[in-house]
């Protein structure tokens, strides 16, 4: 699991700070994808953050982009299925 996702998971999801932190994580994940566009695991993280922000359409799109880079990634395939089938995650 990339260090970036470990950083995302370690955030304290207190109710008043959760949205701000998710948007911080969105910025971090977006920057990681920008700097390393061929690293599919960063796209996995970006998709997950979008999913937590209830932006399911973007999560699906980013997961599909990751699978174009690494079609053999079973974790990302499972993530895509979850994003497509679940409304929101919480």
N, CA, C and O atoms as a CHARMM CRD file, in Angstrom:
* protein
*
  360
    1    1 UNK  N      0.85000  -1.17800   0.00000 PROA 1      0.00000
    2    1 UNK  CA     0.00000   0.00000   0.00000 PROA 1      0.00000
    3    1 UNK  C      0.89000   1.23400   0.00000 PROA 1      0.00000
    4    1 UNK  O      1.81100   1.32100   0.81200 PROA 1      0.00000
    5    2 UNK  N      0.64400   2.17400  -0.87500 PROA 2      0.00000
    6    2 UNK  CA     1.50800   3.35300  -0.94500 PROA 2      0.00000
    7    2 UNK  C      1.47600   4.16400   0.34000 PROA 2      0.00000
    8    2 UNK  O      0.47900   4.19200   1.06100 PROA 2      0.00000
    9    3 UNK  N      2.58200   4.81400   0.59800 PROA 3      0.00000
   10    3 UNK  CA     2.67700   5.65700   1.79000 PROA 3      0.00000
   11    3 UNK  C      1.61900   6.75300   1.78100 PROA 3      0.00000
   12    3 UNK  O      1.13600   7.16700   2.83500 PROA 3      0.00000
   13    4 UNK  N      1.26100   7.21900   0.58900 PROA 4      0.00000
   14    4 UNK  CA     0.23700   8.26000   0.49000 PROA 4      0.00000
   15    4 UNK  C     -1.07400   7.78300   1.09600 PROA 4      0.00000
   16    4 UNK  O     -1.71200   8.52800   1.84100 PROA 4      0.00000
   17    5 UNK  N     -1.49600   6.54200   0.78700 PROA 5      0.00000
   18    5 UNK  CA    -2.74900   6.04900   1.34200 PROA 5      0.00000
   19    5 UNK  C     -2.63600   5.86800   2.84100 PROA 5      0.00000
   20    5 UNK  O     -3.61000   6.09500   3.55900 PROA 5      0.00000
   21    6 UNK  N     -1.46500   5.46300   3.33900 PROA 6      0.00000
   22    6 UNK  CA    -1.26700   5.35800   4.78300 PROA 6      0.00000
   23    6 UNK  C     -1.48100   6.72800   5.42800 PROA 6      0.00000
   24    6 UNK  O     -2.06600   6.82600   6.50600 PROA 6      0.00000
   25    7 UNK  N     -1.01100   7.77000   4.77000 PROA 7      0.00000
   26    7 UNK  CA    -1.22200   9.12600   5.28700 PROA 7      0.00000
   27    7 UNK  C     -2.70000   9.48200   5.27900 PROA 7      0.00000
   28    7 UNK  O     -3.19800  10.09900   6.22000 PROA 7      0.00000
   29    8 UNK  N     -3.40200   9.09500   4.22000 PROA 8      0.00000
   30    8 UNK  CA    -4.83900   9.35900   4.13400 PROA 8      0.00000
   31    8 UNK  C     -5.56100   8.64600   5.26500 PROA 8      0.00000
   32    8 UNK  O     -6.40000   9.24700   5.93700 PROA 8      0.00000
   33    9 UNK  N     -5.24800   7.37800   5.48600 PROA 9      0.00000
   34    9 UNK  CA    -5.92800   6.59800   6.52000 PROA 9      0.00000
   35    9 UNK  C     -5.62300   7.09900   7.92400 PROA 9      0.00000
   36    9 UNK  O     -6.45500   6.95300   8.81900 PROA 9      0.00000
   37   10 UNK  N     -4.45200   7.68300   8.13400 PROA 10     0.00000
   38   10 UNK  CA    -4.05800   8.08700   9.47800 PROA 10     0.00000
   39   10 UNK  C     -4.73000   9.38100   9.91900 PROA 10     0.00000
   40   10 UNK  O     -4.64000   9.74900  11.09000 PROA 10     0.00000
   41   11 UNK  N     -5.39300  10.06600   9.02000 PROA 11     0.00000
   42   11 UNK  CA    -6.06400  11.31000   9.38700 PROA 11     0.00000
   43   11 UNK  C     -7.16700  11.01600  10.39900 PROA 11     0.00000
   44   11 UNK  O     -7.87900  10.01900  10.28400 PROA 11     0.00000
   45   12 UNK  N     -7.29800  11.88900  11.38400 PROA 12     0.00000
   46   12 UNK  CA    -8.33300  11.73900  12.40200 PROA 12     0.00000
   47   12 UNK  C     -9.65100  12.25400  11.82700 PROA 12     0.00000
   48   12 UNK  O     -9.79600  13.45200  11.58800 PROA 12     0.00000
   49   13 UNK  N    -10.61400  11.35300  11.60500 PROA 13     0.00000
   50   13 UNK  CA   -11.85600  11.77700  10.92800 PROA 13     0.00000
   51   13 UNK  C    -12.88900  12.42100  11.85600 PROA 13     0.00000
   52   13 UNK  O    -14.05800  12.03800  11.82900 PROA 13     0.00000
   53   14 UNK  N    -12.47800  13.38700  12.67200 PROA 14     0.00000
   54   14 UNK  CA   -13.42700  14.08200  13.53500 PROA 14     0.00000
   55   14 UNK  C    -14.44000  14.79600  12.65400 PROA 14     0.00000
   56   14 UNK  O    -14.09900  15.30100  11.58400 PROA 14     0.00000
   57   15 UNK  N    -15.65700  14.83500  13.09900 PROA 15     0.00000
   58   15 UNK  CA   -16.75400  15.34400  12.28100 PROA 15     0.00000
   59   15 UNK  C    -16.47200  16.73700  11.72900 PROA 15     0.00000
   60   15 UNK  O    -16.66500  16.96000  10.53400 PROA 15     0.00000
   61   16 UNK  N    -16.03300  17.65700  12.53400 PROA 16     0.00000
   62   16 UNK  CA   -15.81200  19.02800  12.07600 PROA 16     0.00000
   63   16 UNK  C    -14.64000  19.19600  11.13900 PROA 16     0.00000
   64   16 UNK  O    -14.57800  20.17200  10.39100 PROA 16     0.00000
   65   17 UNK  N    -13.70400  18.25500  11.16800 PROA 17     0.00000
   66   17 UNK  CA   -12.49400  18.38100  10.37000 PROA 17     0.00000
   67   17 UNK  C    -12.45100  17.41500   9.19800 PROA 17     0.00000
   68   17 UNK  O    -11.56400  17.52400   8.35200 PROA 17     0.00000
   69   18 UNK  N    -13.37600  16.48000   9.12600 PROA 18     0.00000
   70   18 UNK  CA   -13.30800  15.41700   8.12900 PROA 18     0.00000
   71   18 UNK  C    -13.31800  15.94900   6.69000 PROA 18     0.00000
   72   18 UNK  O    -12.49800  15.53100   5.87300 PROA 18     0.00000
   73   19 UNK  N    -14.21700  16.84400   6.38600 PROA 19     0.00000
   74   19 UNK  CA   -14.30700  17.36900   5.02000 PROA 19     0.00000
   75   19 UNK  C    -13.03600  18.09500   4.62400 PROA 19     0.00000
   76   19 UNK  O    -12.51700  17.90100   3.52500 PROA 19     0.00000
   77   20 UNK  N    -12.53300  18.93300   5.52400 PROA 20     0.00000
   78   20 UNK  CA   -11.30600  19.67000   5.21000 PROA 20     0.00000
   79   20 UNK  C    -10.16600  18.70800   4.96300 PROA 20     0.00000
   80   20 UNK  O     -9.38300  18.89200   4.03100 PROA 20     0.00000
   81   21 UNK  N    -10.06800  17.69600   5.78400 PROA 21     0.00000
   82   21 UNK  CA    -8.98300  16.72600   5.63200 PROA 21     0.00000
   83   21 UNK  C     -9.14500  15.90800   4.35600 PROA 21     0.00000
   84   21 UNK  O     -8.16100  15.60100   3.68300 PROA 21     0.00000
   85   22 UNK  N    -10.36700  15.55900   4.02700 PROA 22     0.00000
   86   22 UNK  CA   -10.57200  14.84000   2.76800 PROA 22     0.00000
   87   22 UNK  C    -10.15800  15.69900   1.57900 PROA 22     0.00000
   88   22 UNK  O     -9.56200  15.19600   0.62700 PROA 22     0.00000
   89   23 UNK  N    -10.47000  16.98800   1.62900 PROA 23     0.00000
   90   23 UNK  CA   -10.04800  17.86400   0.54200 PROA 23     0.00000
   91   23 UNK  C     -8.53200  18.03500   0.51900 PROA 23     0.00000
   92   23 UNK  O     -7.93300  18.14800  -0.55000 PROA 23     0.00000
   93   24 UNK  N     -7.91000  18.05200   1.70100 PROA 24     0.00000
   94   24 UNK  CA    -6.44300  18.05900   1.75300 PROA 24     0.00000
   95   24 UNK  C     -5.89600  16.79300   1.09700 PROA 24     0.00000
   96   24 UNK  O     -4.94000  16.84800   0.32200 PROA 24     0.00000
   97   25 UNK  N     -6.50700  15.66000   1.41100 PROA 25     0.00000
   98   25 UNK  CA    -6.08200  14.39000   0.83900 PROA 25     0.00000
   99   25 UNK  C     -6.31300  14.35800  -0.67100 PROA 25     0.00000
  100   25 UNK  O     -5.51700  13.79000  -1.42000 PROA 25     0.00000
  101   26 UNK  N     -7.39800  14.96700  -1.10200 PROA 26     0.00000
  102   26 UNK  CA    -7.67000  15.04800  -2.53500 PROA 26     0.00000
  103   26 UNK  C     -6.55300  15.82400  -3.23700 PROA 26     0.00000
  104   26 UNK  O     -6.08900  15.42500  -4.30600 PROA 26     0.00000
  105   27 UNK  N     -6.13100  16.91900  -2.63900 PROA 27     0.00000
  106   27 UNK  CA    -5.04900  17.71200  -3.22400 PROA 27     0.00000
  107   27 UNK  C     -3.74900  16.91700  -3.25900 PROA 27     0.00000
  108   27 UNK  O     -3.02200  16.95500  -4.25100 PROA 27     0.00000
  109   28 UNK  N     -3.45500  16.19700  -2.17700 PROA 28     0.00000
  110   28 UNK  CA    -2.23100  15.38500  -2.13000 PROA 28     0.00000
  111   28 UNK  C     -2.25400  14.27900  -3.17600 PROA 28     0.00000
  112   28 UNK  O     -1.27800  14.08000  -3.89800 PROA 28     0.00000
  113   29 UNK  N     -3.35600  13.57200  -3.25400 PROA 29     0.00000
  114   29 UNK  CA    -3.46100  12.47200  -4.21400 PROA 29     0.00000
  115   29 UNK  C     -3.42500  12.98400  -5.64600 PROA 29     0.00000
  116   29 UNK  O     -2.81500  12.36000  -6.51500 PROA 29     0.00000
  117   30 UNK  N     -4.07100  14.11200  -5.89500 PROA 30     0.00000
  118   30 UNK  CA    -4.05700  14.69900  -7.23500 PROA 30     0.00000
  119   30 UNK  C     -2.64200  15.09400  -7.63600 PROA 30     0.00000
  120   30 UNK  O     -2.22900  14.87700  -8.77500 PROA 30     0.00000
  121   31 UNK  N     -1.90600  15.67000  -6.70000 PROA 31     0.00000
  122   31 UNK  CA    -0.52800  16.06800  -6.97000 PROA 31     0.00000
  123   31 UNK  C      0.34500  14.83400  -7.22300 PROA 31     0.00000
  124   31 UNK  O      1.20300  14.85600  -8.10500 PROA 31     0.00000
  125   32 UNK  N      0.13400  13.77600  -6.46600 PROA 32     0.00000
  126   32 UNK  CA     0.90200  12.54300  -6.66800 PROA 32     0.00000
  127   32 UNK  C      0.67100  11.98300  -8.07200 PROA 32     0.00000
  128   32 UNK  O      1.61200  11.55100  -8.73700 PROA 32     0.00000
  129   33 UNK  N     -0.58200  11.99300  -8.51200 PROA 33     0.00000
  130   33 UNK  CA    -0.90200  11.51400  -9.86800 PROA 33     0.00000
  131   33 UNK  C     -0.26400  12.43000 -10.90700 PROA 33     0.00000
  132   33 UNK  O      0.25400  11.96300 -11.92100 PROA 33     0.00000
  133   34 UNK  N     -0.30300  13.71900 -10.65200 PROA 34     0.00000
  134   34 UNK  CA     0.30600  14.67000 -11.58700 PROA 34     0.00000
  135   34 UNK  C      1.81200  14.43200 -11.71900 PROA 34     0.00000
  136   34 UNK  O      2.35600  14.46500 -12.82200 PROA 34     0.00000
  137   35 UNK  N      2.48200  14.19200 -10.58500 PROA 35     0.00000
  138   35 UNK  CA     3.93000  14.00600 -10.59300 PROA 35     0.00000
  139   35 UNK  C      4.36400  12.62600 -11.07800 PROA 35     0.00000
  140   35 UNK  O      5.44800  12.47300 -11.64100 PROA 35     0.00000
  141   36 UNK  N      3.51700  11.62700 -10.86000 PROA 36     0.00000
  142   36 UNK  CA     3.83900  10.24200 -11.24800 PROA 36     0.00000
  143   36 UNK  C      2.64100   9.62500 -11.96900 PROA 36     0.00000
  144   36 UNK  O      1.99000   8.73200 -11.42600 PROA 36     0.00000
  145   37 UNK  N      2.34400  10.08600 -13.18200 PROA 37     0.00000
  146   37 UNK  CA     1.12700   9.65300 -13.86300 PROA 37     0.00000
  147   37 UNK  C      1.07900   8.16300 -14.21500 PROA 37     0.00000
  148   37 UNK  O      0.00100   7.63000 -14.47600 PROA 37     0.00000
  149   38 UNK  N      2.20100   7.50000 -14.22700 PROA 38     0.00000
  150   38 UNK  CA     2.21200   6.06900 -14.54900 PROA 38     0.00000
  151   38 UNK  C      2.14500   5.17900 -13.31600 PROA 38     0.00000
  152   38 UNK  O      2.17500   3.95400 -13.43500 PROA 38     0.00000
  153   39 UNK  N      2.05500   5.77900 -12.13900 PROA 39     0.00000
  154   39 UNK  CA     1.96500   5.01900 -10.89000 PROA 39     0.00000
  155   39 UNK  C      0.48900   4.76800 -10.57500 PROA 39     0.00000
  156   39 UNK  O     -0.20000   5.63800 -10.04300 PROA 39     0.00000
  157   40 UNK  N      0.02100   3.57600 -10.91000 PROA 40     0.00000
  158   40 UNK  CA    -1.40900   3.27300 -10.77000 PROA 40     0.00000
  159   40 UNK  C     -1.88300   3.28600  -9.32100 PROA 40     0.00000
  160   40 UNK  O     -3.06000   3.54200  -9.06800 PROA 40     0.00000
  161   41 UNK  N     -1.01000   3.02200  -8.37900 PROA 41     0.00000
  162   41 UNK  CA    -1.42700   3.00200  -6.97500 PROA 41     0.00000
  163   41 UNK  C     -1.82900   4.40100  -6.48600 PROA 41     0.00000
  164   41 UNK  O     -2.67500   4.53200  -5.60200 PROA 41     0.00000
  165   42 UNK  N     -1.22600   5.43500  -7.06000 PROA 42     0.00000
  166   42 UNK  CA    -1.64500   6.78800  -6.69800 PROA 42     0.00000
  167   42 UNK  C     -3.05000   7.06300  -7.23200 PROA 42     0.00000
  168   42 UNK  O     -3.83300   7.77500  -6.60300 PROA 42     0.00000
  169   43 UNK  N     -3.35600   6.50200  -8.37700 PROA 43     0.00000
  170   43 UNK  CA    -4.71400   6.64700  -8.91900 PROA 43     0.00000
  171   43 UNK  C     -5.71900   5.90200  -8.02500 PROA 43     0.00000
  172   43 UNK  O     -6.85200   6.34800  -7.84800 PROA 43     0.00000
  173   44 UNK  N     -5.29700   4.78400  -7.47600 PROA 44     0.00000
  174   44 UNK  CA    -6.14800   4.04900  -6.53700 PROA 44     0.00000
  175   44 UNK  C     -6.48300   4.93400  -5.34100 PROA 44     0.00000
  176   44 UNK  O     -7.63500   5.00700  -4.91300 PROA 44     0.00000
  177   45 UNK  N     -5.47000   5.60200  -4.80900 PROA 45     0.00000
  178   45 UNK  CA    -5.68600   6.50000  -3.67800 PROA 45     0.00000
  179   45 UNK  C     -6.59300   7.66700  -4.06300 PROA 45     0.00000
  180   45 UNK  O     -7.50200   8.02500  -3.31400 PROA 45     0.00000
  181   46 UNK  N     -6.34600   8.25500  -5.22400 PROA 46     0.00000
  182   46 UNK  CA    -7.18300   9.36600  -5.68600 PROA 46     0.00000
  183   46 UNK  C     -8.62700   8.91500  -5.86400 PROA 46     0.00000
  184   46 UNK  O     -9.55300   9.64700  -5.51400 PROA 46     0.00000
  185   47 UNK  N     -8.82400   7.73000  -6.39700 PROA 47     0.00000
  186   47 UNK  CA   -10.18700   7.20100  -6.55700 PROA 47     0.00000
  187   47 UNK  C    -10.85100   7.01200  -5.19300 PROA 47     0.00000
  188   47 UNK  O    -12.01600   7.36700  -5.01000 PROA 47     0.00000
  189   48 UNK  N    -10.11600   6.46100  -4.25400 PROA 48     0.00000
  190   48 UNK  CA   -10.66600   6.22100  -2.90500 PROA 48     0.00000
  191   48 UNK  C    -11.07100   7.52300  -2.23700 PROA 48     0.00000
  192   48 UNK  O    -12.14400   7.60400  -1.64000 PROA 48     0.00000
  193   49 UNK  N    -10.22900   8.54000  -2.33000 PROA 49     0.00000
  194   49 UNK  CA   -10.56300   9.82900  -1.72900 PROA 49     0.00000
  195   49 UNK  C    -11.81600  10.40800  -2.38500 PROA 49     0.00000
  196   49 UNK  O    -12.70500  10.90800  -1.69500 PROA 49     0.00000
  197   50 UNK  N    -11.88600  10.34200  -3.69500 PROA 50     0.00000
  198   50 UNK  CA   -13.09200  10.81600  -4.38400 PROA 50     0.00000
  199   50 UNK  C    -14.32500  10.06600  -3.91800 PROA 50     0.00000
  200   50 UNK  O    -15.38900  10.65700  -3.73600 PROA 50     0.00000
  201   51 UNK  N    -14.18100   8.77000  -3.72700 PROA 51     0.00000
  202   51 UNK  CA   -15.30500   7.96000  -3.26200 PROA 51     0.00000
  203   51 UNK  C    -15.76600   8.42000  -1.87600 PROA 51     0.00000
  204   51 UNK  O    -16.96600   8.51500  -1.62100 PROA 51     0.00000
  205   52 UNK  N    -14.81900   8.70300  -0.98800 PROA 52     0.00000
  206   52 UNK  CA   -15.16800   9.18000   0.35600 PROA 52     0.00000
  207   52 UNK  C    -15.79800  10.56900   0.31200 PROA 52     0.00000
  208   52 UNK  O    -16.55500  10.94400   1.20800 PROA 52     0.00000
  209   53 UNK  N    -15.48100  11.32700  -0.73200 PROA 53     0.00000
  210   53 UNK  CA   -16.09900  12.63800  -0.91300 PROA 53     0.00000
  211   53 UNK  C    -17.43600  12.53900  -1.64100 PROA 53     0.00000
  212   53 UNK  O    -18.03400  13.55000  -2.01000 PROA 53     0.00000
  213   54 UNK  N    -17.89200  11.30900  -1.83900 PROA 54     0.00000
  214   54 UNK  CA   -19.16300  11.00900  -2.49500 PROA 54     0.00000
  215   54 UNK  C    -19.16900  11.43700  -3.95700 PROA 54     0.00000
  216   54 UNK  O    -20.22000  11.74800  -4.51800 PROA 54     0.00000
  217   55 UNK  N    -18.00600  11.45100  -4.56000 PROA 55     0.00000
  218   55 UNK  CA   -17.88200  11.73300  -5.98100 PROA 55     0.00000
  219   55 UNK  C    -17.62400  10.39900  -6.68400 PROA 55     0.00000
  220   55 UNK  O    -16.53600  10.14100  -7.19900 PROA 55     0.00000
  221   56 UNK  N    -18.65300   9.57100  -6.68500 PROA 56     0.00000
  222   56 UNK  CA   -18.53300   8.20800  -7.19000 PROA 56     0.00000
  223   56 UNK  C    -18.15600   8.17600  -8.66200 PROA 56     0.00000
  224   56 UNK  O    -17.34900   7.34100  -9.06900 PROA 56     0.00000
  225   57 UNK  N    -18.71600   9.05400  -9.45800 PROA 57     0.00000
  226   57 UNK  CA   -18.42500   9.07200 -10.89400 PROA 57     0.00000
  227   57 UNK  C    -16.92700   9.29800 -11.13500 PROA 57     0.00000
  228   57 UNK  O    -16.31600   8.62400 -11.96500 PROA 57     0.00000
  229   58 UNK  N    -16.35200  10.24200 -10.40800 PROA 58     0.00000
  230   58 UNK  CA   -14.91000  10.51400 -10.56000 PROA 58     0.00000
  231   58 UNK  C    -14.08500   9.34100 -10.03700 PROA 58     0.00000
  232   58 UNK  O    -13.05300   9.00700 -10.62000 PROA 58     0.00000
  233   59 UNK  N    -14.52200   8.71500  -8.95400 PROA 59     0.00000
  234   59 UNK  CA   -13.81300   7.55500  -8.41200 PROA 59     0.00000
  235   59 UNK  C    -13.75000   6.43300  -9.45200 PROA 59     0.00000
  236   59 UNK  O    -12.70200   5.81600  -9.64300 PROA 59     0.00000
  237   60 UNK  N    -14.86100   6.17800 -10.11200 PROA 60     0.00000
  238   60 UNK  CA   -14.91500   5.14700 -11.15300 PROA 60     0.00000
  239   60 UNK  C    -13.98200   5.51800 -12.30300 PROA 60     0.00000
  240   60 UNK  O    -13.23300   4.67400 -12.79600 PROA 60     0.00000
  241   61 UNK  N    -14.02700   6.76300 -12.72200 PROA 61     0.00000
  242   61 UNK  CA   -13.18600   7.23000 -13.83000 PROA 61     0.00000
  243   61 UNK  C    -11.69400   7.04600 -13.51300 PROA 61     0.00000
  244   61 UNK  O    -10.93700   6.54700 -14.34600 PROA 61     0.00000
  245   62 UNK  N    -11.28400   7.44600 -12.32400 PROA 62     0.00000
  246   62 UNK  CA    -9.87700   7.35400 -11.93700 PROA 62     0.00000
  247   62 UNK  C     -9.44500   5.89500 -11.78800 PROA 62     0.00000
  248   62 UNK  O     -8.33200   5.53200 -12.17000 PROA 62     0.00000
  249   63 UNK  N    -10.31900   5.06500 -11.23600 PROA 63     0.00000
  250   63 UNK  CA    -9.99400   3.63500 -11.11100 PROA 63     0.00000
  251   63 UNK  C     -9.80500   3.00600 -12.49500 PROA 63     0.00000
  252   63 UNK  O     -8.90400   2.19000 -12.69100 PROA 63     0.00000
  253   64 UNK  N    -10.63600   3.37800 -13.42800 PROA 64     0.00000
  254   64 UNK  CA   -10.49500   2.85900 -14.79500 PROA 64     0.00000
  255   64 UNK  C     -9.18000   3.31600 -15.41500 PROA 64     0.00000
  256   64 UNK  O     -8.52900   2.54700 -16.12200 PROA 64     0.00000
  257   65 UNK  N     -8.78500   4.55500 -15.15700 PROA 65     0.00000
  258   65 UNK  CA    -7.49900   5.04800 -15.64500 PROA 65     0.00000
  259   65 UNK  C     -6.35900   4.20500 -15.06700 PROA 65     0.00000
  260   65 UNK  O     -5.41300   3.85500 -15.77200 PROA 65     0.00000
  261   66 UNK  N     -6.46200   3.88700 -13.78700 PROA 66     0.00000
  262   66 UNK  CA    -5.44500   3.05200 -13.14400 PROA 66     0.00000
  263   66 UNK  C     -5.37300   1.66800 -13.75300 PROA 66     0.00000
  264   66 UNK  O     -4.28600   1.11400 -13.91700 PROA 66     0.00000
  265   67 UNK  N     -6.51900   1.10900 -14.09000 PROA 67     0.00000
  266   67 UNK  CA    -6.54400  -0.22000 -14.69900 PROA 67     0.00000
  267   67 UNK  C     -5.98700  -0.22200 -16.12100 PROA 67     0.00000
  268   67 UNK  O     -5.50500  -1.25100 -16.59400 PROA 67     0.00000
  269   68 UNK  N     -6.04900   0.90400 -16.79700 PROA 68     0.00000
  270   68 UNK  CA    -5.40800   1.00200 -18.11500 PROA 68     0.00000
  271   68 UNK  C     -3.89000   0.89500 -17.96800 PROA 68     0.00000
  272   68 UNK  O     -3.21000   0.34800 -18.83600 PROA 68     0.00000
  273   69 UNK  N     -3.37500   1.42000 -16.86900 PROA 69     0.00000
  274   69 UNK  CA    -1.93700   1.38400 -16.60300 PROA 69     0.00000
  275   69 UNK  C     -1.52200  -0.00500 -16.10600 PROA 69     0.00000
  276   69 UNK  O     -0.48100  -0.52700 -16.50500 PROA 69     0.00000
  277   70 UNK  N     -2.33700  -0.59400 -15.23800 PROA 70     0.00000
  278   70 UNK  CA    -2.00700  -1.88100 -14.61800 PROA 70     0.00000
  279   70 UNK  C     -3.23500  -2.79900 -14.65400 PROA 70     0.00000
  280   70 UNK  O     -3.89000  -2.99200 -13.62900 PROA 70     0.00000
  281   71 UNK  N     -3.54900  -3.36000 -15.81600 PROA 71     0.00000
  282   71 UNK  CA    -4.76100  -4.17700 -15.94000 PROA 71     0.00000
  283   71 UNK  C     -4.75600  -5.44200 -15.08500 PROA 71     0.00000
  284   71 UNK  O     -5.80700  -6.04600 -14.87000 PROA 71     0.00000
  285   72 UNK  N     -3.59600  -5.84400 -14.60000 PROA 72     0.00000
  286   72 UNK  CA    -3.49900  -7.04900 -13.77900 PROA 72     0.00000
  287   72 UNK  C     -3.72200  -6.79200 -12.28900 PROA 72     0.00000
  288   72 UNK  O     -3.70900  -7.73500 -11.49800 PROA 72     0.00000
  289   73 UNK  N     -3.92200  -5.55300 -11.89700 PROA 73     0.00000
  290   73 UNK  CA    -4.06300  -5.20200 -10.48400 PROA 73     0.00000
  291   73 UNK  C     -5.43800  -5.62100  -9.96300 PROA 73     0.00000
  292   73 UNK  O     -6.44100  -4.95500 -10.22000 PROA 73     0.00000
  293   74 UNK  N     -5.46700  -6.71700  -9.24000 PROA 74     0.00000
  294   74 UNK  CA    -6.72400  -7.26400  -8.72100 PROA 74     0.00000
  295   74 UNK  C     -7.36000  -6.35500  -7.67500 PROA 74     0.00000
  296   74 UNK  O     -8.58400  -6.25200  -7.59600 PROA 74     0.00000
  297   75 UNK  N     -6.52800  -5.70000  -6.87600 PROA 75     0.00000
  298   75 UNK  CA    -7.05800  -4.78300  -5.85800 PROA 75     0.00000
  299   75 UNK  C     -7.80800  -3.63500  -6.52400 PROA 75     0.00000
  300   75 UNK  O     -8.91400  -3.28600  -6.10900 PROA 75     0.00000
  301   76 UNK  N     -7.21100  -3.05600  -7.54600 PROA 76     0.00000
  302   76 UNK  CA    -7.84500  -1.93700  -8.23500 PROA 76     0.00000
  303   76 UNK  C     -9.12100  -2.38500  -8.95200 PROA 76     0.00000
  304   76 UNK  O    -10.09500  -1.63500  -9.02000 PROA 76     0.00000
  305   77 UNK  N     -9.11200  -3.58800  -9.47500 PROA 77     0.00000
  306   77 UNK  CA   -10.31900  -4.14600 -10.10400 PROA 77     0.00000
  307   77 UNK  C    -11.43800  -4.27800  -9.06700 PROA 77     0.00000
  308   77 UNK  O    -12.59000  -3.94100  -9.33900 PROA 77     0.00000
  309   78 UNK  N    -11.08800  -4.76600  -7.88800 PROA 78     0.00000
  310   78 UNK  CA   -12.07500  -4.88900  -6.80900 PROA 78     0.00000
  311   78 UNK  C    -12.57500  -3.51200  -6.36700 PROA 78     0.00000
  312   78 UNK  O    -13.76100  -3.33500  -6.08800 PROA 78     0.00000
  313   79 UNK  N    -11.66700  -2.54600  -6.30700 PROA 79     0.00000
  314   79 UNK  CA   -12.05900  -1.18500  -5.95300 PROA 79     0.00000
  315   79 UNK  C    -13.06800  -0.64200  -6.96100 PROA 79     0.00000
  316   79 UNK  O    -14.09000  -0.06800  -6.58400 PROA 79     0.00000
  317   80 UNK  N    -12.77200  -0.82700  -8.24000 PROA 80     0.00000
  318   80 UNK  CA   -13.67500  -0.34800  -9.29100 PROA 80     0.00000
  319   80 UNK  C    -15.06100  -0.95400  -9.11700 PROA 80     0.00000
  320   80 UNK  O    -16.06200  -0.24300  -9.20200 PROA 80     0.00000
  321   81 UNK  N    -15.12900  -2.24100  -8.87900 PROA 81     0.00000
  322   81 UNK  CA   -16.42900  -2.89800  -8.67300 PROA 81     0.00000
  323   81 UNK  C    -17.15000  -2.31300  -7.47300 PROA 81     0.00000
  324   81 UNK  O    -18.36300  -2.10500  -7.51400 PROA 81     0.00000
  325   82 UNK  N    -16.40300  -2.04300  -6.39600 PROA 82     0.00000
  326   82 UNK  CA   -17.01300  -1.45100  -5.19200 PROA 82     0.00000
  327   82 UNK  C    -17.52900  -0.05200  -5.49800 PROA 82     0.00000
  328   82 UNK  O    -18.64000   0.29900  -5.10000 PROA 82     0.00000
  329   83 UNK  N    -16.73800   0.74500  -6.19800 PROA 83     0.00000
  330   83 UNK  CA   -17.15700   2.10500  -6.52600 PROA 83     0.00000
  331   83 UNK  C    -18.40200   2.10200  -7.40700 PROA 83     0.00000
  332   83 UNK  O    -19.28100   2.95100  -7.25900 PROA 83     0.00000
  333   84 UNK  N    -18.46700   1.15100  -8.31200 PROA 84     0.00000
  334   84 UNK  CA   -19.61900   1.07600  -9.22000 PROA 84     0.00000
  335   84 UNK  C    -20.87200   0.56200  -8.51100 PROA 84     0.00000
  336   84 UNK  O    -21.98800   0.91200  -8.89600 PROA 84     0.00000
  337   85 UNK  N    -20.69600  -0.26400  -7.48100 PROA 85     0.00000
  338   85 UNK  CA   -21.86400  -0.90200  -6.87700 PROA 85     0.00000
  339   85 UNK  C    -22.37300  -0.19800  -5.61600 PROA 85     0.00000
  340   85 UNK  O    -23.56500  -0.26200  -5.31600 PROA 85     0.00000
  341   86 UNK  N    -21.50500   0.45700  -4.89100 PROA 86     0.00000
  342   86 UNK  CA   -21.90800   1.11400  -3.64200 PROA 86     0.00000
  343   86 UNK  C    -22.25300   2.57700  -3.87000 PROA 86     0.00000
  344   86 UNK  O    -21.67400   3.23800  -4.73100 PROA 86     0.00000
  345   87 UNK  N    -23.18900   3.06600  -3.09800 PROA 87     0.00000
  346   87 UNK  CA   -23.54400   4.47600  -3.20900 PROA 87     0.00000
  347   87 UNK  C    -22.44300   5.34400  -2.63200 PROA 87     0.00000
  348   87 UNK  O    -21.77900   6.07400  -3.36700 PROA 87     0.00000
  349   88 UNK  N    -22.24500   5.27400  -1.33700 PROA 88     0.00000
  350   88 UNK  CA   -21.17100   5.99000  -0.67700 PROA 88     0.00000
  351   88 UNK  C    -20.60500   5.08000   0.38100 PROA 88     0.00000
  352   88 UNK  O    -21.26100   4.13900   0.82600 PROA 88     0.00000
  353   89 UNK  N    -19.40000   5.36000   0.77500 PROA 89     0.00000
  354   89 UNK  CA   -18.75700   4.54000   1.80800 PROA 89     0.00000
  355   89 UNK  C    -18.63400   5.35300   3.07500 PROA 89     0.00000
  356   89 UNK  O    -18.17300   6.49500   3.05000 PROA 89     0.00000
  357   90 UNK  N    -19.03900   4.77600   4.16500 PROA 90     0.00000
  358   90 UNK  CA   -18.86400   5.41100   5.45000 PROA 90     0.00000
  359   90 UNK  C    -19.01600   4.40400   6.53600 PROA 90     0.00000
  360   90 UNK  O    -18.90300   4.74300   7.71300 PROA 90     0.00000
